[in-house]
Amino acid sequence: MIPIILVGGIPGVGKTSISSYIAREFNVNIVLSGDYLREFLRPYNASEILSKSVYDSWQFFGKKTDENIVKGYIAQSEVIYKGINSIFNRAILNGEPLILETLYFLPALLNKNILDRVLKIFIYVSDIKKHENMLASRTEYTHKNSPGERLIEQLPVYNKISDYSIEESKKYNVFLIDNVDYNNTKEKIKNYIKLNFENIN
């Protein structure tokens, strides 16, 4: 049995640093970023849906409404999950432990033969001010040249995406956690993984 873990969350919730922590704790050598997967896929995306940042993808569907924000997110996710399913399938076939952390978190888009083989964790931050502070300080930890101010401006859009992902996650076996305390979050996730490895097919 090998750990294959999907970690989701919008920018600034701590998914990159927590994924690195999980990798150290469970000796996982492959940690992939959904951001880099998206960059890889962009040149090959004939529909151009990936040409815009996810917070602007609503523009493909008309006015800036909650419905169109979600439509843009789903449309980008459908392209991204072609890659995610291929990555997970390879990891399963090769018996390689792997963690993928990504903004795009829609378990319904995982192939059926993969869905129950992957531990699914979604991180969010309910305290808006805390979330803003986490985004503002991310250059000190994981994103040295990517200040969070631009993303703070887009938090209303990101929060719509997060809310949608949370509602969708409730339909599946997803571990949802509010990262109000980083150390506590790390421990809860570590314990969840330890308890659930044996339940992976």
C-alpha positions as a Python dict, from the first residue, in 0.01 Angstrom:
ca = {
    (1, 'M'): (0, 0, 0),
    (2, 'I'): (136, 341, -97),
    (3, 'P'): (28, 692, 0),
    (4, 'I'): (-126, 888, -285),
    (5, 'I'): (-267, 1212, -152),
    (6, 'L'): (-461, 1498, -311),
    (7, 'V'): (-439, 1822, -112),
    (8, 'G'): (-671, 2104, -216),
    (9, 'G'): (-737, 2462, -122),
    (10, 'I'): (-736, 2812, -262),
    (11, 'P'): (-416, 3023, -241),
    (12, 'G'): (-291, 3112, 104),
    (13, 'V'): (-454, 2835, 309),
    (14, 'G'): (-123, 2654, 368),
    (15, 'K'): (-152, 2362, 126),
    (16, 'T'): (204, 2394, -10),
    (17, 'S'): (377, 2399, 327),
    (18, 'I'): (145, 2130, 467),
    (19, 'S'): (211, 1908, 163),
    (20, 'S'): (584, 1942, 228),
    (21, 'Y'): (527, 1848, 591),
    (22, 'I'): (325, 1540, 492),
    (23, 'A'): (601, 1438, 250),
    (24, 'R'): (862, 1451, 527),
    (25, 'E'): (644, 1266, 777),
    (26, 'F'): (551, 984, 539),
    (27, 'N'): (867, 966, 327),
    (28, 'V'): (694, 1070, 5),
    (29, 'N'): (954, 1177, -251),
    (30, 'I'): (720, 1310, -520),
    (31, 'V'): (531, 1632, -442),
    (32, 'L'): (364, 1797, -739),
    (33, 'S'): (206, 2140, -772),
    (34, 'G'): (-118, 2191, -961),
    (35, 'D'): (7, 2536, -1058),
    (36, 'Y'): (294, 2381, -1252),
    (37, 'L'): (65, 2122, -1407),
    (38, 'R'): (-157, 2406, -1530),
    (39, 'E'): (143, 2589, -1677),
    (40, 'F'): (247, 2269, -1857),
    (41, 'L'): (-102, 2221, -2003),
    (42, 'R'): (-160, 2582, -2111),
    (43, 'P'): (24, 2560, -2447),
    (44, 'Y'): (-180, 2250, -2540),
    (45, 'N'): (-522, 2382, -2435),
    (46, 'A'): (-710, 2431, -2762),
    (47, 'S'): (-1015, 2586, -2591),
    (48, 'E'): (-795, 2852, -2427),
    (49, 'I'): (-991, 2817, -2101),
    (50, 'L'): (-656, 2799, -1917),
    (51, 'S'): (-531, 3121, -2074),
    (52, 'K'): (-675, 3324, -1788),
    (53, 'S'): (-619, 3296, -1415),
    (54, 'V'): (-892, 3101, -1244),
    (55, 'Y'): (-1026, 3418, -1082),
    (56, 'D'): (-1087, 3562, -1433),
    (57, 'S'): (-1216, 3245, -1598),
    (58, 'W'): (-1576, 3362, -1545),
    (59, 'Q'): (-1513, 3596, -1842),
    (60, 'F'): (-1561, 3302, -2080),
    (61, 'F'): (-1922, 3274, -1963),
    (62, 'G'): (-2046, 3633, -1949),
    (63, 'K'): (-2091, 3866, -1655),
    (64, 'K'): (-1915, 3829, -1321),
    (65, 'T'): (-2172, 3632, -1123),
    (66, 'D'): (-2136, 3356, -866),
    (67, 'E'): (-2270, 3109, -1122),
    (68, 'N'): (-2015, 3210, -1387),
    (69, 'I'): (-1728, 3208, -1136),
    (70, 'V'): (-1813, 2845, -1064),
    (71, 'K'): (-1856, 2767, -1436),
    (72, 'G'): (-1509, 2903, -1509),
    (73, 'Y'): (-1360, 2703, -1224),
    (74, 'I'): (-1527, 2381, -1340),
    (75, 'A'): (-1421, 2437, -1701),
    (76, 'Q'): (-1057, 2482, -1601),
    (77, 'S'): (-1079, 2185, -1363),
    (78, 'E'): (-1205, 1957, -1640),
    (79, 'V'): (-886, 2024, -1837),
    (80, 'I'): (-659, 1997, -1533),
    (81, 'Y'): (-808, 1663, -1425),
    (82, 'K'): (-711, 1501, -1754),
    (83, 'G'): (-356, 1548, -1629),
    (84, 'I'): (-429, 1468, -1265),
    (85, 'N'): (-596, 1137, -1352),
    (86, 'S'): (-302, 1040, -1570),
    (87, 'I'): (-55, 1128, -1293),
    (88, 'F'): (-244, 931, -1029),
    (89, 'N'): (-290, 634, -1260),
    (90, 'R'): (86, 623, -1325),
    (91, 'A'): (163, 648, -952),
    (92, 'I'): (-73, 358, -879),
    (93, 'L'): (67, 142, -1157),
    (94, 'N'): (428, 213, -1058),
    (95, 'G'): (367, 187, -685),
    (96, 'E'): (509, 536, -627),
    (97, 'P'): (402, 745, -325),
    (98, 'L'): (288, 1088, -441),
    (99, 'I'): (131, 1410, -315),
    (100, 'L'): (-40, 1656, -547),
    (101, 'E'): (-144, 1992, -406),
    (102, 'T'): (-378, 2205, -613),
    (103, 'L'): (-634, 2480, -627),
    (104, 'Y'): (-846, 2254, -846),
    (105, 'F'): (-1026, 2023, -606),
    (106, 'L'): (-1327, 1842, -749),
    (107, 'P'): (-1331, 1472, -653),
    (108, 'A'): (-1614, 1411, -900),
    (109, 'L'): (-1359, 1456, -1180),
    (110, 'L'): (-1135, 1175, -1054),
    (111, 'N'): (-1164, 854, -1255),
    (112, 'K'): (-1369, 589, -1075),
    (113, 'N'): (-1076, 348, -1059),
    (114, 'I'): (-871, 618, -884),
    (115, 'L'): (-1125, 786, -657),
    (116, 'D'): (-1100, 540, -367),
    (117, 'R'): (-725, 491, -404),
    (118, 'V'): (-647, 854, -318),
    (119, 'L'): (-663, 1024, 21),
    (120, 'K'): (-841, 1354, -31),
    (121, 'I'): (-775, 1654, 196),
    (122, 'F'): (-922, 2001, 150),
    (123, 'I'): (-787, 2294, 352),
    (124, 'Y'): (-967, 2624, 402),
    (125, 'V'): (-942, 2926, 633),
    (126, 'S'): (-1273, 3056, 765),
    (127, 'D'): (-1124, 3369, 924),
    (128, 'I'): (-1093, 3617, 636),
    (129, 'K'): (-847, 3848, 813),
    (130, 'K'): (-625, 3553, 904),
    (131, 'H'): (-640, 3434, 545),
    (132, 'E'): (-535, 3777, 420),
    (133, 'N'): (-240, 3778, 661),
    (134, 'M'): (-136, 3431, 545),
    (135, 'L'): (-140, 3546, 183),
    (136, 'A'): (56, 3860, 267),
    (137, 'S'): (328, 3660, 443),
    (138, 'R'): (365, 3378, 190),
    (139, 'T'): (683, 3527, 40),
    (140, 'E'): (853, 3448, 372),
    (141, 'Y'): (785, 3076, 335),
    (142, 'T'): (684, 2913, 7),
    (143, 'H'): (645, 3176, -269),
    (144, 'K'): (953, 3396, -252),
    (145, 'N'): (878, 3603, -563),
    (146, 'S'): (500, 3593, -559),
    (147, 'P'): (354, 3854, -322),
    (148, 'G'): (1, 3786, -204),
    (149, 'E'): (-146, 4133, -251),
    (150, 'R'): (-284, 4055, -597),
    (151, 'L'): (-448, 3742, -460),
    (152, 'I'): (-592, 3923, -159),
    (153, 'E'): (-785, 4143, -404),
    (154, 'Q'): (-932, 3828, -556),
    (155, 'L'): (-1033, 3661, -229),
    (156, 'P'): (-1407, 3714, -287),
    (157, 'V'): (-1378, 3509, -607),
    (158, 'Y'): (-1151, 3250, -449),
    (159, 'N'): (-1391, 3211, -158),
    (160, 'K'): (-1676, 3132, -400),
    (161, 'I'): (-1452, 2863, -548),
    (162, 'S'): (-1362, 2731, -203),
    (163, 'D'): (-1727, 2720, -94),
    (164, 'Y'): (-1816, 2524, -406),
    (165, 'S'): (-1529, 2278, -353),
    (166, 'I'): (-1636, 2226, 8),
    (167, 'E'): (-1996, 2152, -90),
    (168, 'E'): (-1881, 1910, -360),
    (169, 'S'): (-1635, 1746, -120),
    (170, 'K'): (-1915, 1660, 121),
    (171, 'K'): (-2041, 1410, -138),
    (172, 'Y'): (-1715, 1216, -114),
    (173, 'N'): (-1479, 1088, 150),
    (174, 'V'): (-1286, 1413, 189),
    (175, 'F'): (-1113, 1532, 503),
    (176, 'L'): (-1213, 1899, 541),
    (177, 'I'): (-1008, 2111, 776),
    (178, 'D'): (-1020, 2478, 875),
    (179, 'N'): (-658, 2591, 912),
    (180, 'V'): (-707, 2836, 1197),
    (181, 'D'): (-400, 2698, 1377),
    (182, 'Y'): (-116, 2570, 1157),
    (183, 'N'): (44, 2331, 1408),
    (184, 'N'): (-291, 2185, 1507),
    (185, 'T'): (-384, 2144, 1141),
    (186, 'K'): (-60, 1956, 1069),
    (187, 'E'): (-121, 1713, 1354),
    (188, 'K'): (-483, 1650, 1259),
    (189, 'I'): (-386, 1580, 899),
    (190, 'K'): (-101, 1352, 1005),
    (191, 'N'): (-335, 1155, 1229),
    (192, 'Y'): (-599, 1135, 956),
    (193, 'I'): (-347, 991, 711),
    (194, 'K'): (-221, 738, 963),
    (195, 'L'): (-573, 620, 1041),
    (196, 'N'): (-685, 597, 680),
    (197, 'F'): (-395, 432, 499),
    (198, 'E'): (-538, 91, 582),
    (199, 'N'): (-868, 184, 416),
    (200, 'I'): (-712, 253, 78),
    (201, 'N'): (-784, -22, -176),
}
